Amino acid sequence: MLLEYVGMCEAVSDQLNVLLDSGVMNSEGIAYVSEIIDAFGILIDEGNAAIDYIETGEEVYLDRFDDKRNAAWDKIAYLLGLE
């Protein structure tokens, strides 16, 4: 399930990059979409850390997962104006 989650996040991020490259957005839209791409990058890192922890049982991956989970929530809250 985590592999699907990471793959979906990568696919969305890739499509958002296509949108950025299209040249159809103004600078404000470009900045916002770039922030969303950053958020997806953090979510991808979070998912990969969880996968690594499951596969190895090493605490370092659990710590990395928790760091990325907090960073992802901070970014998402910022993007949604929840702060």
Beta strands, then each sheet from edge to edge (+ up, - down):
end
